Amino acid sequence: MPMLIDTVDDPDARAACAHHSNQPDALIEVLHWLQASAGHISDAAIATIADALNLSRAEVLGVVSFYHDFRRQPGARHTFKLCRAEACQAAGAEAVAAAIEDQLEALSTTDHPPEFELKSVYCLGNCALGPAAMLDERPLGRLTAERALAALTRLDSRTGGKG
C-alpha cells in the first residue's frame, strides 16, 4: 500500500467535509459519502479530510482501515456480500457461495477492477431468511444457488456488464 506522504488536495473530499461543516465527528459520514461516490478512499482524500476536519492522517487512516466496507483501492463495481455465519451456513450458504464463485469466474475478464466481487460477511442481521446476502445495497434472503445466480444475471443484463 502506498504511503501517505506527498498528496494533492481532493476537491470531492473537501466538499464532503464542508457539507458536514468540517466537524471531526462527521468523519464516518464523510468517508461513506466518498466511498459511495468514488468507490474507494484515496491517499489524497485521507490527507484532505485530515486537514479539513483538523485530524491527523493517522486518525483518518485508522478509521478507514478499521471498517471493512472502506477501501483504499478501487474495487469491483458490484459487490455480492454473502453471510457465512453459522445460521446461514446451516441454511446452505456454502452451496450458494460455490455457485457464485463459479459464475463470477465465468464472468471475469481482464478488466481491472472486476465488475463483480464476492465478499464473505458474518451476519447481515437477516438470519431468519438465511442464507442471506446483499447485492450492492439490496438485501436478498432465502437464497439458493439458482436465485443468487439469477440476481447476478439480472444485474449484469441491466447494466450490460458495465454497472
DOKETI-782808 format. One record per residue (C-alpha): x, y, z; residue number from 1; residue in three letters. Coordinates in nm, 3 decimals, m for minus. Layout:
BEGIN
<atom east="X" north="Y" up="Z" k="NUM" r="Ala"/>
...
end
This chain:
BEGIN
<atom east="0.000" north="0.000" up="0.000" k="1" r="Met"/>
<atom east="0.135" north="0.345" up="m0.083" k="2" r="Pro"/>
<atom east="0.245" north="0.568" up="0.200" k="3" r="Met"/>
<atom east="0.063" north="0.890" up="0.277" k="4" r="Leu"/>
<atom east="0.346" north="1.133" up="0.215" k="5" r="Ile"/>
<atom east="0.305" north="1.387" up="m0.065" k="6" r="Asp"/>
<atom east="m0.055" north="1.407" up="m0.182" k="7" r="Thr"/>
<atom east="m0.268" north="1.663" up="m0.359" k="8" r="Val"/>
<atom east="m0.593" north="1.815" up="m0.241" k="9" r="Asp"/>
<atom east="m0.908" north="1.612" up="m0.319" k="10" r="Asp"/>
<atom east="m1.191" north="1.854" up="m0.407" k="11" r="Pro"/>
<atom east="m1.462" north="1.591" up="m0.352" k="12" r="Asp"/>
<atom east="m1.329" north="1.517" up="m0.004" k="13" r="Ala"/>
<atom east="m1.308" north="1.889" up="0.073" k="14" r="Arg"/>
<atom east="m1.671" north="1.934" up="m0.044" k="15" r="Ala"/>
<atom east="m1.790" north="1.640" up="0.167" k="16" r="Ala"/>
<atom east="m1.618" north="1.785" up="0.472" k="17" r="Cys"/>
<atom east="m1.765" north="2.131" up="0.407" k="18" r="Ala"/>
<atom east="m2.111" north="1.975" up="0.370" k="19" r="His"/>
<atom east="m2.067" north="1.848" up="0.726" k="20" r="His"/>
<atom east="m1.939" north="2.187" up="0.848" k="21" r="Ser"/>
<atom east="m1.585" north="2.049" up="0.880" k="22" r="Asn"/>
<atom east="m1.684" north="1.879" up="1.205" k="23" r="Gln"/>
<atom east="m1.449" north="1.599" up="1.315" k="24" r="Pro"/>
<atom east="m1.742" north="1.394" up="1.445" k="25" r="Asp"/>
<atom east="m1.871" north="1.372" up="1.086" k="26" r="Ala"/>
<atom east="m1.572" north="1.162" up="0.978" k="27" r="Leu"/>
<atom east="m1.772" north="0.841" up="0.920" k="28" r="Ile"/>
<atom east="m2.036" north="1.025" up="0.715" k="29" r="Glu"/>
<atom east="m1.768" north="1.191" up="0.504" k="30" r="Val"/>
<atom east="m1.596" north="0.856" up="0.443" k="31" r="Leu"/>
<atom east="m1.924" north="0.685" up="0.350" k="32" r="His"/>
<atom east="m2.004" north="0.963" up="0.104" k="33" r="Trp"/>
<atom east="m1.662" north="0.937" up="m0.061" k="34" r="Leu"/>
<atom east="m1.676" north="0.558" up="m0.070" k="35" r="Gln"/>
<atom east="m2.017" north="0.573" up="m0.241" k="36" r="Ala"/>
<atom east="m1.912" north="0.836" up="m0.493" k="37" r="Ser"/>
<atom east="m1.556" north="0.732" up="m0.575" k="38" r="Ala"/>
<atom east="m1.560" north="0.363" up="m0.485" k="39" r="Gly"/>
<atom east="m1.260" north="0.399" up="m0.256" k="40" r="His"/>
<atom east="m1.082" north="0.639" up="m0.020" k="41" r="Ile"/>
<atom east="m0.766" north="0.766" up="m0.187" k="42" r="Ser"/>
<atom east="m0.450" north="0.889" up="m0.020" k="43" r="Asp"/>
<atom east="m0.536" north="1.242" up="m0.137" k="44" r="Ala"/>
<atom east="m0.881" north="1.212" up="0.022" k="45" r="Ala"/>
<atom east="m0.732" north="1.095" up="0.352" k="46" r="Ile"/>
<atom east="m0.492" north="1.391" up="0.358" k="47" r="Ala"/>
<atom east="m0.766" north="1.636" up="0.260" k="48" r="Thr"/>
<atom east="m1.010" north="1.503" up="0.521" k="49" r="Ile"/>
<atom east="m0.745" north="1.519" up="0.791" k="50" r="Ala"/>
<atom east="m0.671" north="1.879" up="0.702" k="51" r="Asp"/>
<atom east="m1.037" north="1.986" up="0.674" k="52" r="Ala"/>
<atom east="m1.152" north="1.813" up="0.994" k="53" r="Leu"/>
<atom east="m0.840" north="1.905" up="1.192" k="54" r="Asn"/>
<atom east="m0.749" north="1.540" up="1.249" k="55" r="Leu"/>
<atom east="m0.422" north="1.361" up="1.194" k="56" r="Ser"/>
<atom east="m0.381" north="1.146" up="0.886" k="57" r="Arg"/>
<atom east="m0.326" north="0.853" up="1.123" k="58" r="Ala"/>
<atom east="m0.667" north="0.910" up="1.281" k="59" r="Glu"/>
<atom east="m0.843" north="0.915" up="0.943" k="60" r="Val"/>
<atom east="m0.645" north="0.618" up="0.815" k="61" r="Leu"/>
<atom east="m0.721" north="0.430" up="1.137" k="62" r="Gly"/>
<atom east="m1.095" north="0.465" up="1.077" k="63" r="Val"/>
<atom east="m1.062" north="0.372" up="0.707" k="64" r="Val"/>
<atom east="m0.861" north="0.061" up="0.788" k="65" r="Ser"/>
<atom east="m1.079" north="m0.044" up="1.084" k="66" r="Phe"/>
<atom east="m1.409" north="m0.069" up="0.894" k="67" r="Tyr"/>
<atom east="m1.418" north="m0.342" up="0.631" k="68" r="His"/>
<atom east="m1.654" north="m0.152" up="0.399" k="69" r="Asp"/>
<atom east="m1.398" north="0.121" up="0.331" k="70" r="Phe"/>
<atom east="m1.146" north="0.054" up="0.055" k="71" r="Arg"/>
<atom east="m0.813" north="0.215" up="m0.016" k="72" r="Arg"/>
<atom east="m0.804" north="0.095" up="m0.378" k="73" r="Gln"/>
<atom east="m1.078" north="0.080" up="m0.643" k="74" r="Pro"/>
<atom east="m1.281" north="m0.236" up="m0.617" k="75" r="Gly"/>
<atom east="m1.545" north="m0.417" up="m0.815" k="76" r="Ala"/>
<atom east="m1.838" north="m0.218" up="m0.945" k="77" r="Arg"/>
<atom east="m2.085" north="m0.461" up="m0.785" k="78" r="His"/>
<atom east="m2.044" north="m0.647" up="m0.457" k="79" r="Thr"/>
<atom east="m2.225" north="m0.961" up="m0.352" k="80" r="Phe"/>
<atom east="m2.193" north="m0.987" up="0.028" k="81" r="Lys"/>
<atom east="m2.284" north="m1.338" up="0.137" k="82" r="Leu"/>
<atom east="m2.341" north="m1.416" up="0.502" k="83" r="Cys"/>
<atom east="m2.118" north="m1.703" up="0.611" k="84" r="Arg"/>
<atom east="m2.223" north="m1.707" up="0.978" k="85" r="Ala"/>
<atom east="m2.350" north="m2.026" up="1.136" k="86" r="Glu"/>
<atom east="m2.724" north="m1.973" up="1.075" k="87" r="Ala"/>
<atom east="m2.671" north="m1.905" up="0.704" k="88" r="Cys"/>
<atom east="m2.420" north="m2.189" up="0.673" k="89" r="Gln"/>
<atom east="m2.678" north="m2.426" up="0.818" k="90" r="Ala"/>
<atom east="m2.930" north="m2.300" up="0.561" k="91" r="Ala"/>
<atom east="m2.698" north="m2.368" up="0.265" k="92" r="Gly"/>
<atom east="m2.472" north="m2.065" up="0.225" k="93" r="Ala"/>
<atom east="m2.174" north="m2.277" up="0.116" k="94" r="Glu"/>
<atom east="m2.360" north="m2.412" up="m0.188" k="95" r="Ala"/>
<atom east="m2.463" north="m2.057" up="m0.278" k="96" r="Val"/>
<atom east="m2.102" north="m1.940" up="m0.239" k="97" r="Ala"/>
<atom east="m1.971" north="m2.216" up="m0.466" k="98" r="Ala"/>
<atom east="m2.225" north="m2.131" up="m0.737" k="99" r="Ala"/>
<atom east="m2.147" north="m1.759" up="m0.718" k="100" r="Ile"/>
<atom east="m1.773" north="m1.821" up="m0.731" k="101" r="Glu"/>
<atom east="m1.818" north="m2.034" up="m1.044" k="102" r="Asp"/>
<atom east="m2.040" north="m1.767" up="m1.205" k="103" r="Gln"/>
<atom east="m1.803" north="m1.482" up="m1.120" k="104" r="Leu"/>
<atom east="m1.513" north="m1.678" up="m1.261" k="105" r="Glu"/>
<atom east="m1.712" north="m1.726" up="m1.582" k="106" r="Ala"/>
<atom east="m1.798" north="m1.353" up="m1.597" k="107" r="Leu"/>
<atom east="m1.447" north="m1.235" up="m1.519" k="108" r="Ser"/>
<atom east="m1.248" north="m1.054" up="m1.780" k="109" r="Thr"/>
<atom east="m0.914" north="m0.882" up="m1.778" k="110" r="Thr"/>
<atom east="m1.091" north="m0.560" up="m1.672" k="111" r="Asp"/>
<atom east="m0.944" north="m0.405" up="m1.361" k="112" r="His"/>
<atom east="m1.125" north="m0.364" up="m1.134" k="113" r="Pro"/>
<atom east="m1.365" north="m0.651" up="m1.199" k="114" r="Pro"/>
<atom east="m1.738" north="m0.591" up="m1.242" k="115" r="Glu"/>
<atom east="m1.839" north="m0.829" up="m0.959" k="116" r="Phe"/>
<atom east="m1.689" north="m0.934" up="m0.628" k="117" r="Glu"/>
<atom east="m1.799" north="m1.191" up="m0.372" k="118" r="Leu"/>
<atom east="m1.732" north="m1.090" up="m0.012" k="119" r="Lys"/>
<atom east="m1.791" north="m1.308" up="0.290" k="120" r="Ser"/>
<atom east="m1.955" north="m1.127" up="0.579" k="121" r="Val"/>
<atom east="m2.054" north="m1.258" up="0.916" k="122" r="Tyr"/>
<atom east="m2.415" north="m1.168" up="0.988" k="123" r="Cys"/>
<atom east="m2.631" north="m0.930" up="0.794" k="124" r="Leu"/>
<atom east="m2.899" north="m0.943" up="1.062" k="125" r="Gly"/>
<atom east="m3.130" north="m1.142" up="0.838" k="126" r="Asn"/>
<atom east="m3.083" north="m1.486" up="0.993" k="127" r="Cys"/>
<atom east="m3.450" north="m1.583" up="0.968" k="128" r="Ala"/>
<atom east="m3.423" north="m1.558" up="0.589" k="129" r="Leu"/>
<atom east="m3.089" north="m1.736" up="0.550" k="130" r="Gly"/>
<atom east="m2.888" north="m1.784" up="0.351" k="131" r="Pro"/>
<atom east="m2.884" north="m1.405" up="0.335" k="132" r="Ala"/>
<atom east="m2.686" north="m1.170" up="0.114" k="133" r="Ala"/>
<atom east="m2.662" north="m0.814" up="m0.010" k="134" r="Met"/>
<atom east="m2.617" north="m0.745" up="m0.380" k="135" r="Leu"/>
<atom east="m2.477" north="m0.395" up="m0.378" k="136" r="Asp"/>
<atom east="m2.713" north="m0.250" up="m0.115" k="137" r="Glu"/>
<atom east="m3.015" north="m0.472" up="m0.192" k="138" r="Arg"/>
<atom east="m3.088" north="m0.742" up="0.068" k="139" r="Pro"/>
<atom east="m3.157" north="m1.095" up="m0.056" k="140" r="Leu"/>
<atom east="m3.296" north="m1.377" up="0.153" k="141" r="Gly"/>
<atom east="m3.378" north="m1.747" up="0.135" k="142" r="Arg"/>
<atom east="m3.111" north="m1.781" up="m0.130" k="143" r="Leu"/>
<atom east="m3.048" north="m2.087" up="m0.332" k="144" r="Thr"/>
<atom east="m2.771" north="m2.116" up="m0.585" k="145" r="Ala"/>
<atom east="m3.028" north="m2.060" up="m0.860" k="146" r="Glu"/>
<atom east="m3.175" north="m1.745" up="m0.701" k="147" r="Arg"/>
<atom east="m2.830" north="m1.599" up="m0.638" k="148" r="Ala"/>
<atom east="m2.722" north="m1.661" up="m0.996" k="149" r="Leu"/>
<atom east="m3.048" north="m1.514" up="m1.127" k="150" r="Ala"/>
<atom east="m2.984" north="m1.196" up="m0.926" k="151" r="Ala"/>
<atom east="m2.632" north="m1.165" up="m1.070" k="152" r="Leu"/>
<atom east="m2.759" north="m1.233" up="m1.422" k="153" r="Thr"/>
<atom east="m3.036" north="m0.972" up="m1.389" k="154" r="Arg"/>
<atom east="m2.787" north="m0.712" up="m1.267" k="155" r="Leu"/>
<atom east="m2.539" north="m0.798" up="m1.542" k="156" r="Asp"/>
<atom east="m2.809" north="m0.779" up="m1.813" k="157" r="Ser"/>
<atom east="m2.948" north="m0.448" up="m1.676" k="158" r="Arg"/>
<atom east="m2.605" north="m0.292" up="m1.672" k="159" r="Thr"/>
<atom east="m2.475" north="m0.453" up="m1.988" k="160" r="Gly"/>
<atom east="m2.180" north="m0.576" up="m1.782" k="161" r="Gly"/>
<atom east="m2.088" north="m0.212" up="m1.713" k="162" r="Lys"/>
<atom east="m2.270" north="m0.140" up="m1.387" k="163" r="Gly"/>
end
